[in-house]
Amino acid sequence: MALLTRRRLLGAALGLIASGGATYAYARYVEPGWLDGVRLDLSLPKLPDAFAGFTIAHISDLHFGPFCSPADLAPAIDTVLALNADLIAITGDFVSSLDHGENDMIVESLSRLQAREGVLAVLGNHDWWEGDLAVSAALRRAGVTLLSNQHHVIRRGAQALYIAGIDDVWCAKHDLDAALHGIPADGAAIALVHEPDFADTVANDPRVLLQLSGHTHGGQVRVPFCGGLHFPPFGNKYTMGLYQINDMTLYTNRGLGMINRPLRFACRPEVTLFRLMST
């Protein structure tokens, strides 16, 4: 075996530095803007026949603040609009701060969203930490319907689909019973809740067919063969993608924004379109 000379060691070190620099540049400047458009057909038991083919565009974790501006989010908004979904659902964490006009950023970006059955949302933990009243007011100005432990009814003829918004779990603002109150025992509901791990509780109610969540960012930085480096409380179990819990389907969206550091690696930002199918 040839001895490692000083020149070879220096060459190896420079190669590692160059590789590390390229990886950082990709994670900082490429992947955060490389939007992943996910389309899924979901077969849901007990979905009313009138809602077969119903479409939902789902986004989450916008995190307006140091790492996300309306200009950064514009391609995602354009993508959502191009999907022409029946309903748009947003599952929390609209801001990372409220120090630089983020409430106006919410209005500027989200007032563009339009859907036949409206734009529905729930708050996330960062919204409560930074100022739930300011975020809620901005959402109202943007024309977004905020569901705080309550539900919204969509009717097609004699049949109904209930969208239940459950407030933030980490901040102990959630009340599942209140969100589902008034939905008949044989009713079909979709739950919006920021934290995905609350699905273990939601799935115990047979009225809920589907839960849509965010919160985890998919880990934001994922190492091949190891997965995400960090997941927050209430987002350690169902970290990203599709799950089946009892008879309920759960989807955890990777989100659009970033926290802690402006990096994404092997975990692209996501806009998801669901087409609901009856079984």
N, C-alpha and C positions, 0 to 999 in steps of 0.2 A: 504493500500500500504506500502510495506517495505521501511524503510529509506535507502538511499544510504550511506553505510558505507565507510570509507576511503579505506578499502580493495576492495570493489566493484568498487569504482571510479578508483583506481589504475589498477584493472583488465581491466576495460573498456578502460582506456587510453592506456594501453599496447596493447590491441586488435586493437585499431585504428592505433597505430604506426606500428604494424606488418602488418596490411592490407595495409596501405599506402606504406610501404616498399616493399611489394609484388607487388603492382600496379606499383610503380616506376621501379622495376626490370624488370617487364614484358614490360613496355613501352620503357625502355632503351635498353634491351638486347634481347628481344624475337621478338616483333612485327616489328621492323625495318628490320629484316632479314626474315620475314615470307611473302614471295612473294605471291601475289594473281594473278593467271592466269585467266583473264576474256576472254570469247569467246562470240561474239555477231554476229548474222546474221542480216544485215541491208537491208531492202527493200527500194531502192532508186528510186523514180520516175525519168524517163528520163535517167536512167543508160543505156548506150549502151549494146545491147545484148551480144556483144563479151566479155564484162567484167563481166558477170554473173558468180559468183564463185570466182572473184578476191579477194585476201586476202591481208590485211595490218596489220602488227605488229606495234603497237604504244607504244612508251615509252616517258617519259617526265621528266624534272626537276631532272637531275642526280646530280647536285650540288657537283661536285668534290671539295673537300676542307677539313675542319676539321672533318666533319662527314661522308665522303664518299671517299673511295679509290678504285683503280681497284679491289682489293681483295673483297671489300664489294659488288661491282657491278657484279662480275663474275657470280654468279648464275642467275642474270637477263639476262646477255648476253647469257648464255647457254640456258636459256628458250626461248629467242627470236630466236636463231638459230634452236632450235628443232621444232619451229613452221613452218619452211620452207615456210614463207610467200612470196608472189610475190613482195611485197614492204615493206620496213621498214621506218617508219616516226618518227621523233624525234622533239618534239615541245618546245625546248628551255630550258634555264637555265642549261647550261652545267657545270658552275662553281659557287662556292660561294666566291672564292678568286683566286688569281694568285700568291700567295706568296710562295708556296711550290711545284712547279713543276706540277701544275694542267694541264697545256697545254700538258705536256708529258703523264699525266694520260689519257687525252682524246684520244691521239693517241694509247696508250697501250690497252685501252679497246675497243674503237670503231672501230679500224682497224680489229677487229675480225668479225665484222658484214658483212654479205653478203646476198644479195637477188637478184632474177632474174631481177627485174626492178630497183635495186639500193637502196641506203640509202639516204633519203632526210631529210632536217632539216631546221628549222628557229631558229633565236636567241631569247633569252628572256631578260628581264630587267636586271637580274644580269650579263649576258654576256656583255651587254653594259656598265653597271656600272664598271665592273672590267677590261674590255679591249676587245672591240669587234674585234680589229685587231688580237690580240693574239689568241682569241678563234677561229676566222675564219681561221687563218693559221693552227691551230691544226686540225680543222675539215678537211681541204683539205689534210693534211698529213695522216689523218685516212681514206681517200677515201670517205668521206661523202660529198654529194652535198648540198651546202648551197643555199637556195632560199631566196633572199632579194628583195622582191617586184617584183618577176618574177615567171614564171611558167615553168614546165617541162611537156613534152608531152609523153604519153605512147600510142603506136599504136598497134592495133590488126586488121590486114587486113585494111579495109577502115575506121574503126572506131577508135576514139581517146578518151582518158581520160586525163584530164589536172589536174596537181597537182600545185596549186598556193600557193606559200610561201609568207606570209605577215609579214613584219618585225615588231619589237616590238611596241606595242601600247602605253604602259606607257611612253616610252622614245620618243614618237612622231616620230618614224622612219617608220611608216606604210604608205603604199600607195596602197590602194586596186585597184584603177584604173590601176596603172602600173602593178600590179600583174596579172590582168585579161586581160590586153591589148593584142589583137590579138586572143583571144578565140572567136570563132564564136558565134553568138546570140543563136544558138541552141546547143552549146557545153555543155558538162558535166564536171564540175570541182569539185575538193576536195580542200578545203582551209586548210592550216596549219597556225595557228596563236597562239602565246603563251597565250595571255589573252582571256579567253572564253567570256567575256561580250561583246566583239567586234562583237559577232554573231548577235546582233541586227542590226548592219549595214550590215554585210556580207549577211544576209538572204534577204536583199532587192534586191539582184541580182539573177535572176532566174537561172543563169548558175551554181551557186554553190549548189550542192546537199548535201554536208557533210562538216562540219568544225570539225577539230581535234585540241584540245587545252590541256593545262596543267595549270601551274601557281598557282593554289590554294592549292595544296597538299591535297585536300579534307578537309582542316582545320588542318591536321596533328595530332591534338589531338581533339577527339570528345567525348563529354559528353553525355551519354545516355539520350534521351528525350530532349536534348538541341541542339545537333549538334556541329559543329566546333566552337572553341573558337575564332578564328581569321581568317579573309580572307583579302587579299590584295586588293588595288584598281584594278578595272577592273576584279575582280574575286569574287564579292559579290553576283551576281545574279545566275550564273550557276556554282555551287560550285563543283559538282562532278557527274559523270554518264551521262545518256542519256537524251536529251531534243529534243523537236520538236519546231522549230521557223518558222512560216509560212510553206513553203514547204521544208525547210532545216532541216537536222538532225545535232545536235551538240553533241559531246562527250567530256567531261572534265575528263582527266586522273588524278589520284591521285599522280602520280609521283613516283620516286624511292628514291630520296634523302631527306634531311631534312635541315631546316634552323633554326636559332635562338637557338634552343636546340635540342640535339640528341634524340628526343622522338617521338614515334608514339603510339597512343592509339585509338582503334576502327577505324583505318584508315590505313589498310595495304598498303605497296607499291605495285605497279600494273604494269603488262604487259598485254596489251590488243590485241586480235586478232579479226579483223573484216572480215567477209565474206560478200561481196557485192552481193545483189540479185536485179534483175530487176523486176519491177512490170507490 
